[in-house]
Amino acid sequence: MKHPAEWRQIGIVAVYLGLLASMYLVPACRNVAFLGAACYSSFLNAVVIHNHLHQGIFKSRRLNLAWRVVLSFGALDPASASIPSHNLVHHRFDDDGQPDWAAPGGCVPQLFSRRAADRDGSLRSRSSPEPRVAAVPDASRAR
């Protein structure tokens, strides 16, 4: 574990998966209160996925990849599938000179890339002079 505070993220995911398991296995747990708690925990699981893709919580690359599988189970899709959409929506305009509203301290974050994955399996930033968004050809010019 890189930092002791990361146990909170593990706890959040454990509670979420526990809620899902209890609702599946125990009919008495299939009620509005459990559903509400599961929905809220699902949102927190998405936050943990987001944080983990930015910075893995373990020092070991294998543990980070295994944790990504656990997170994927809770999200019902591969956690790494959110990387392209996240980069397009959240990090697309990093070159406009304006502070990113979601960046800690209001700094302008750099783009992330699968090629920039470091040894622990997380994504690290790298500078980019231009947005890494593919240009869509203008259909009116096509013949």
Buried (B, 14 or more C-beta within 10 A) or exposed (E): EBEEEBEEBBEBBEBBBEBBEBBEEEEEBEEEEBEEBBEEBBEBBBEBBBBBBBBBBBEBBEBBBEBBEBBBBBBEEBBBEBBEEBBEEBBBEBEEEEEBEEEEEEEBBBBBBEEEBEEBBBBBBEEBEEBEEEEEEEEEEEE
